[in-house]
Amino acid sequence: MDDIPRDQLSGPLRRGAVKKHVAAIHVSGKLTLLQRKLSNVLLLNAYDTLTSHSRHQIDARTLCMMIGYNSNDMETLKASLRGLAETVAEWDMLDEKGQQEWGVSALLSYAKLKAGVCEYAYSPALAEKLHDPKVFALINLNIQRRFTSGHALALYENCYRFVRTGSTGWWSLDLFRRLMGVADSPYYETFKHLNAKIIKPAVAEVNKTSNIVVTPEVRKMGRAVSEIRFRIAENPQLAILDLDDGEGLRNTDVYSRLRALGVSDRLARQWLTEHGQDYVKQKLDYVADQGRVTNAVGYLTAALRDDYGAQVSQRNHNTPTSLRARRLERIRDLAAARKPTQRDADKRLFVARLEGAARDDFERHGWMSALNAEAIVAFWSELSPGAFDGLDADT
């Protein structure tokens, strides 16, 4: 699948300019905060193969890390998955021919946990809708982890898709209550209660926590409030909060060199996150020194994977490969075999164990950090038992 242009991305995906409200996927029922976060991570994990694979997998440990759920209570995770399978997603939109289309589907067609792995699936019809970036925008996971209220996250999700237009457009109060998951509560039929308990707290948390600022406006029929909309602006505190996933990487010279070479935005950020700027710069310099290269991106890919340059130096000095070098190669292979979502979670898990200089060194060098070499081996041995078996015997 071709990369979506970077100006349409936020985290893995950001919706582009919305000229009119032609698409809406609404989730009925009451999703808890954990279920909302869970549904976003599952979709992010499956996005690239939504229409080509009927089933998707993610290890449960990664899943819990990505939603900020650090408990070993698998029963709560099971209950959240069950809730997603029992929740209905409804869409009402124009198709590519301009014809109105309405449909419903369970948010997940099934889910199971086995041997530490979560397997799940979407119905084909829903997968097709979710895969269209003009219809659905994935939520920045760094931001969603900060939410403590399900209503606030629901408001953020439903407002963020309109960030380019600056307004959600007018929603009837019935529709708004559905979006917030309180449609079946008589208490919230009174706008005074809805405003005090749902709207005001949710707006306050969105404006404090996220990369947008929302302002509610109401329209009345007679003396009663009949409709609501939200004005939306980008949060000027975004740079200070450092919430924009990947934006800092895009401002580096190494990123610019990668893009000039023809590397996609997504792959450039993945390489910089996985290998660190210094390592990527070394390999860019190495490729540049080789003269005319037919496929520079392909050659750079191999240079990063196989550590070109370092190997040449070892051969020239006739130095046998050390145990540490073989371990580093094994770690590189293990990390490369993980999905991007899992790689991010692995690093988060490991960084949480570090402090001070050790943490700084890992943030600079990633899995190649010499200061954390033994801890890195121990971490991957725990994550992938037997990963380093046989290396000592090759000495």
C-alpha positions as CSV (number, residue, x, y, z in Angstrom):
1,M,0.0,0.0,0.0
2,D,1.4,3.4,-0.9
3,D,2.1,5.7,2.0
4,I,-0.5,8.3,2.7
5,P,1.1,11.8,2.3
6,R,2.6,12.9,5.6
7,D,0.4,16.0,5.8
8,Q,-2.5,13.5,6.3
9,L,-0.8,11.7,9.1
10,S,-1.0,11.9,12.9
11,G,0.7,9.0,14.5
12,P,0.3,6.3,11.8
13,L,-2.5,8.1,10.0
14,R,-4.0,11.6,9.9
15,R,-7.0,12.5,7.9
16,G,-6.5,15.1,5.2
17,A,-8.7,18.1,4.4
18,V,-12.4,17.4,4.8
19,K,-14.4,19.5,2.3
20,K,-17.8,18.2,3.5
21,H,-19.2,15.8,6.0
22,V,-19.6,12.8,3.7
23,A,-18.5,10.0,6.1
24,A,-19.2,9.0,9.7
25,I,-18.7,5.8,11.5
26,H,-20.4,5.9,14.9
27,V,-20.1,3.4,17.6
28,S,-23.3,2.7,19.5
29,G,-23.5,1.6,23.1
30,K,-21.3,2.5,26.0
31,L,-17.6,1.9,25.5
32,T,-15.4,2.2,28.6
33,L,-12.2,4.2,28.4
34,L,-10.2,1.0,28.2
35,Q,-12.4,-0.3,25.4
36,R,-12.0,2.9,23.4
37,K,-8.2,2.8,23.7
38,L,-8.2,-0.9,22.9
39,S,-10.2,-0.5,19.7
40,N,-7.8,2.2,18.5
41,V,-4.7,0.1,19.1
42,L,-6.2,-3.0,17.5
43,L,-7.1,-1.0,14.4
44,L,-3.6,0.6,14.3
45,N,-2.0,-2.9,14.5
46,A,-4.2,-4.3,11.7
47,Y,-4.4,-1.2,9.5
48,D,-1.8,-2.2,6.8
49,T,-3.5,-5.6,6.2
50,L,-7.1,-4.7,7.0
51,T,-8.4,-5.7,3.6
52,S,-5.8,-8.4,2.7
53,H,-5.8,-10.5,5.9
54,S,-9.0,-11.9,7.5
55,R,-7.3,-12.2,10.9
56,H,-4.8,-10.1,12.9
57,Q,-2.5,-10.8,15.8
58,I,-0.8,-8.8,18.5
59,D,0.8,-10.2,21.6
60,A,-1.1,-9.4,24.8
61,R,1.8,-7.8,26.5
62,T,2.3,-5.3,23.7
63,L,-1.5,-4.6,23.6
64,C,-1.6,-3.8,27.3
65,M,1.5,-1.5,27.0
66,M,0.0,0.4,24.1
67,I,-3.2,1.2,26.0
68,G,-1.4,2.1,29.2
69,Y,-2.8,-0.9,31.0
70,N,0.0,-2.4,33.1
71,S,-2.0,-4.9,35.0
72,N,-1.7,-8.7,34.6
73,D,-5.4,-8.9,35.1
74,M,-6.3,-10.8,31.9
75,E,-9.9,-11.0,32.9
76,T,-10.3,-7.3,32.5
77,L,-8.7,-7.5,29.1
78,K,-11.1,-10.3,28.1
79,A,-14.1,-8.3,29.3
80,S,-13.0,-5.4,27.2
81,L,-12.5,-7.6,24.1
82,R,-16.0,-9.1,24.8
83,G,-17.4,-5.6,24.9
84,L,-15.9,-4.7,21.5
85,A,-17.4,-7.9,20.0
86,E,-20.8,-6.9,21.4
87,T,-20.6,-3.3,20.2
88,V,-22.2,-2.2,16.9
89,A,-20.5,0.2,14.5
90,E,-22.8,2.0,12.2
91,W,-22.0,4.0,9.0
92,D,-24.1,6.3,6.9
93,M,-22.2,7.9,4.0
94,L,-21.8,8.5,0.3
95,D,-20.0,5.9,-1.7
96,E,-17.5,6.7,-4.5
97,K,-20.5,7.1,-7.0
98,G,-22.3,9.5,-4.7
99,Q,-24.9,7.0,-3.6
100,Q,-26.0,6.9,0.0
101,E,-24.9,3.7,1.9
102,W,-25.9,2.6,5.4
103,G,-24.6,-0.4,7.3
104,V,-24.0,-1.9,10.6
105,S,-21.4,-4.4,11.9
106,A,-20.0,-5.7,15.2
107,L,-16.9,-3.7,16.0
108,L,-15.0,-7.0,16.2
109,S,-16.3,-10.1,14.5
110,Y,-14.3,-12.2,17.0
111,A,-11.4,-12.1,19.4
112,K,-9.4,-14.7,21.3
113,L,-6.4,-14.9,23.7
114,K,-4.1,-17.9,23.4
115,A,-0.5,-18.4,24.5
116,G,-0.1,-14.7,25.2
117,V,-1.3,-13.7,21.8
118,C,-4.5,-11.8,20.9
119,E,-6.1,-12.8,17.6
120,Y,-9.0,-10.8,16.3
121,A,-10.9,-10.0,13.1
122,Y,-13.2,-7.4,11.6
123,S,-16.1,-8.1,9.3
124,P,-15.1,-7.6,5.6
125,A,-17.6,-4.7,5.2
126,L,-16.3,-2.8,8.2
127,A,-12.7,-3.5,7.4
128,E,-13.2,-1.9,4.0
129,K,-14.7,1.2,5.6
130,L,-12.0,1.5,8.2
131,H,-9.2,1.1,5.7
132,D,-10.3,4.2,3.8
133,P,-8.3,7.2,5.2
134,K,-11.0,9.6,4.0
135,V,-13.5,7.9,6.3
136,F,-11.6,7.1,9.5
137,A,-8.7,8.8,11.3
138,L,-6.6,6.8,13.7
139,I,-6.0,8.6,17.0
140,N,-2.5,9.6,18.1
141,L,-1.8,6.9,20.7
142,N,0.6,9.1,22.7
143,I,-2.3,11.4,23.3
144,Q,-5.0,8.8,24.0
145,R,-2.9,7.2,26.7
146,R,-3.2,10.5,28.7
147,F,-7.0,10.5,28.8
148,T,-8.6,9.5,32.1
149,S,-12.3,9.9,30.9
150,G,-14.1,7.8,28.3
151,H,-16.4,10.7,27.5
152,A,-13.4,13.0,26.9
153,L,-11.7,10.5,24.6
154,A,-15.0,10.0,22.8
155,L,-15.3,13.8,22.3
156,Y,-11.7,13.9,21.0
157,E,-12.2,11.1,18.5
158,N,-15.4,12.7,17.1
159,C,-13.9,16.2,16.9
160,Y,-10.4,15.4,15.7
161,R,-11.6,14.2,12.3
162,F,-12.8,17.8,11.7
163,V,-9.6,19.5,12.7
164,R,-8.9,20.7,9.1
165,T,-12.4,22.3,8.7
166,G,-12.4,23.9,12.1
167,S,-15.9,22.7,13.2
168,T,-17.8,19.5,13.6
169,G,-20.9,21.0,12.0
170,W,-24.2,20.9,13.9
171,W,-25.2,17.7,15.7
172,S,-28.6,17.1,17.1
173,L,-28.5,16.4,20.9
174,D,-29.8,12.9,20.2
175,L,-26.8,12.2,18.0
176,F,-24.4,13.8,20.4
177,R,-25.7,11.7,23.3
178,R,-25.2,8.6,21.1
179,L,-21.6,9.6,20.3
180,M,-21.0,10.0,24.1
181,G,-22.6,6.7,24.9
182,V,-25.4,8.1,27.1
183,A,-28.3,7.9,24.7
184,D,-30.2,5.4,26.9
185,S,-29.9,7.4,30.1
186,P,-33.0,9.6,30.9
187,Y,-30.9,11.7,33.2
188,Y,-29.0,13.2,30.2
189,E,-32.1,14.0,28.3
190,T,-32.0,17.3,30.3
191,F,-29.4,19.6,28.7
192,K,-28.5,21.1,32.1
193,H,-27.3,17.6,33.3
194,L,-25.7,16.8,29.9
195,N,-23.7,20.0,30.0
196,A,-22.6,19.8,33.6
197,K,-21.7,16.1,33.7
198,I,-20.6,15.3,30.2
199,I,-19.8,18.4,28.0
200,K,-17.9,20.7,30.4
201,P,-15.7,18.0,31.9
202,A,-15.0,16.4,28.5
203,V,-14.1,19.8,26.9
204,A,-11.8,20.6,29.8
205,E,-9.9,17.4,29.5
206,V,-9.6,17.5,25.7
207,N,-8.2,21.0,25.9
208,K,-5.8,20.1,28.7
209,T,-4.7,16.7,27.3
210,S,-4.7,16.7,23.5
211,N,-3.4,18.4,20.5
212,I,-6.6,20.3,19.8
213,V,-8.7,22.9,21.6
214,V,-12.5,22.6,21.3
215,T,-15.2,25.2,22.1
216,P,-18.9,24.1,22.3
217,E,-21.6,26.2,20.7
218,V,-25.3,25.5,21.0
219,R,-28.4,26.4,18.9
220,K,-31.9,26.7,20.4
221,M,-35.4,26.0,19.2
222,G,-37.4,28.3,21.3
223,R,-35.9,28.2,24.8
224,A,-34.6,24.7,24.5
225,V,-31.2,23.7,23.2
226,S,-31.7,21.5,20.1
227,E,-28.2,21.2,18.5
228,I,-24.5,21.5,19.4
229,R,-21.3,21.9,17.5
230,F,-17.7,22.2,18.5
231,R,-15.2,24.7,17.1
232,I,-11.8,23.1,16.7
233,A,-8.3,24.6,16.7
234,E,-4.8,23.2,17.0
235,N,-3.4,23.3,20.5
236,P,-0.6,25.8,20.7
237,Q,0.9,23.8,23.6
238,L,1.5,20.8,21.3
239,A,5.2,21.5,20.8
240,I,5.7,22.0,24.6
241,L,3.9,18.8,25.4
242,D,5.8,16.9,22.7
243,L,2.7,14.9,21.8
244,D,3.0,14.9,18.0
245,D,4.1,11.4,17.2
246,G,7.1,11.6,14.8
247,E,7.1,15.4,14.4
248,G,10.4,15.8,16.2
249,L,12.1,13.3,14.0
250,R,10.9,15.2,10.9
251,N,12.8,18.3,12.0
252,T,16.2,16.5,11.9
253,D,18.9,16.7,9.2
254,V,19.1,12.9,9.0
255,Y,15.3,12.7,8.3
256,S,15.8,15.3,5.5
257,R,18.6,13.3,4.0
258,L,16.5,10.1,4.0
259,R,13.6,11.8,2.3
260,A,15.9,13.3,-0.3
261,L,17.1,9.9,-1.0
262,G,13.6,8.7,-1.7
263,V,12.8,7.0,1.6
264,S,9.1,7.3,2.6
265,D,8.0,9.4,5.6
266,R,6.8,6.3,7.5
267,L,10.0,4.3,6.8
268,A,12.3,7.2,7.6
269,R,10.7,7.6,11.0
270,Q,10.7,3.9,11.7
271,W,14.5,3.7,10.9
272,L,15.3,6.7,13.1
273,T,13.2,5.3,16.0
274,E,14.7,1.8,15.7
275,H,18.3,2.6,15.0
276,G,18.9,6.1,16.3
277,Q,20.1,9.2,14.3
278,D,23.8,8.4,14.7
279,Y,23.6,4.9,13.2
280,V,21.4,6.0,10.3
281,K,23.7,8.9,9.5
282,Q,26.7,6.5,9.5
283,K,25.0,4.3,6.9
284,L,23.9,7.3,4.8
285,D,27.5,8.4,4.7
286,Y,28.6,4.9,3.8
287,V,26.1,4.6,0.9
288,A,27.1,8.1,-0.3
289,D,30.8,7.0,-0.4
290,Q,30.0,4.1,-2.7
291,G,29.5,6.3,-5.7
292,R,26.7,5.8,-8.1
293,V,24.2,3.3,-6.7
294,T,21.3,2.0,-8.8
295,N,18.8,1.5,-5.9
296,A,20.0,3.8,-3.1
297,V,17.0,3.0,-0.8
298,G,17.4,-0.7,-1.3
299,Y,21.2,-0.5,-0.6
300,L,20.6,1.7,2.5
301,T,18.1,-0.9,3.7
302,A,20.7,-3.6,3.5
303,A,23.4,-1.3,5.1
304,L,21.2,-0.7,8.1
305,R,20.1,-4.3,8.4
306,D,23.6,-5.9,7.9
307,D,25.7,-3.1,9.4
308,Y,27.7,-2.3,6.2
309,G,31.0,-0.6,6.9
310,A,31.5,-2.2,10.3
311,Q,31.8,-5.6,8.6
312,V,34.3,-4.3,6.1
313,S,36.4,-2.9,8.9
314,Q,36.4,-6.2,10.7
315,R,37.5,-8.1,7.6
316,N,40.3,-5.6,6.9
317,H,41.7,-6.1,10.4
318,N,41.0,-9.9,10.3
319,T,39.3,-9.6,13.6
320,P,36.9,-12.5,14.6
321,T,33.3,-11.5,15.4
322,S,32.9,-11.1,19.1
323,L,30.1,-12.6,21.2
324,R,28.7,-9.1,21.8
325,A,28.6,-8.5,18.0
326,R,26.7,-11.7,17.4
327,R,24.3,-10.8,20.2
328,L,23.7,-7.4,18.6
329,E,23.1,-9.0,15.3
330,R,20.6,-11.3,16.9
331,I,18.8,-8.4,18.7
332,R,18.6,-6.5,15.4
333,D,17.0,-9.6,13.8
334,L,14.5,-10.0,16.7
335,A,13.5,-6.3,16.6
336,A,13.2,-6.3,12.8
337,A,10.8,-9.3,13.0
338,R,8.4,-7.4,15.2
339,K,5.6,-5.2,13.8
340,P,6.1,-1.5,14.1
341,T,3.5,-1.3,16.9
342,Q,5.3,-4.1,18.8
343,R,8.7,-2.5,18.3
344,D,7.4,0.7,19.8
345,A,6.0,-1.1,22.8
346,D,9.2,-3.1,23.3
347,K,11.2,0.1,23.6
348,R,8.7,1.6,26.0
349,L,8.8,-1.5,28.2
350,F,12.6,-1.4,28.3
351,V,13.0,2.4,28.8
352,A,10.6,2.1,31.8
353,R,13.4,0.1,33.5
354,L,16.1,2.7,33.0
355,E,17.2,5.8,34.7
356,G,19.7,8.6,34.3
357,A,22.7,8.0,32.0
358,A,21.5,4.5,31.1
359,R,18.2,5.9,29.8
360,D,19.9,8.7,27.9
361,D,22.3,6.3,26.2
362,F,19.4,4.0,25.1
363,E,17.5,6.9,23.7
364,R,20.5,7.9,21.6
365,H,21.6,4.4,20.5
366,G,18.5,2.2,20.9
367,W,19.2,-1.5,21.1
368,M,22.8,-0.9,20.1
369,S,23.4,0.9,23.4
370,A,26.7,-0.3,24.9
371,L,25.9,1.0,28.3
372,N,22.9,-1.2,28.5
373,A,24.3,-4.2,26.7
374,E,23.7,-6.8,29.4
375,A,20.3,-5.4,30.4
376,I,19.2,-5.5,26.7
377,V,20.3,-9.2,26.3
378,A,18.4,-10.0,29.5
379,F,15.3,-8.2,28.2
380,W,15.2,-10.0,24.9
381,S,15.9,-13.3,26.6
382,E,12.8,-12.7,28.7
383,L,10.8,-11.6,25.7
384,S,12.0,-14.4,23.4
385,P,13.2,-17.3,25.5
386,G,16.1,-19.2,23.8
387,A,16.9,-16.2,21.5
388,F,20.6,-16.4,22.2
389,D,21.0,-20.2,22.5
390,G,24.0,-21.4,20.6
391,L,25.9,-18.1,20.3
392,D,28.6,-19.1,22.8
393,A,29.2,-22.4,21.0
394,D,30.1,-20.4,17.8
395,T,33.0,-18.6,19.5
